[in-house]
Amino acid sequence: MDILVILLISMGTFFFFTSTIGLLRLPDFYSRMHATGKGDTLGALLSLLGLALLCGWSLTSLKILFISVFVFITSPTATHALLRAAFDSKVKPWTKDGKIMREAKGRRK
């Protein structure tokens, strides 16, 4: 059981670390949000599951599982809302050759 806890927390830390690298290395807002949104959600989920297993079957582990479900639902939703707000504010995505990306058609305001 301890090996599984160490493995889950280590994997969660790895995903947090790689999402931080993505935040620092990627060129534009959209790419950075993609990296951090995916990495933080998975990193938090794995770390919290490891902590829940570490606590054993108790009320504390049940609370940690509820927190992990909450994070799993709200983090991608918040990332999507931020990206949609940036797109609606006309934040331009980075392109290698500097061409303007095609606008999304049919978007309701």
C-alpha positions, 0 to 999 in steps of 0.5 A: 500500500505504501508503494502505491501511495508513493507512486501516486504522489510522485506521479502527481508531482511529476505532472505538476512539474511538467505543467510548470515547464509548459507554462514557462516554455510554451509560446502563447496564452492558449498553449500555456493554459492547455498545458497547465489545465491538463497537468494541474488537474491530473497532478492534483487528482493523483496527489489527492488519491495518494493522500486518501490512500495514505489516510486509510478508510476514514472520514478524512479520506472520504473528504479528500475523495470529495475534494478530488472530484470537485477539482476534477470537475471545476479545473477543466471548467475554469480553464475553458472559461478563461480560454473562451474569455481570451478568445472573445477578447481577441487574444491572438494565438501564436503561429510559426509564420505570423499568419492570422488564425481563422476566426470562429464563425457562428459564435453567439454573443 
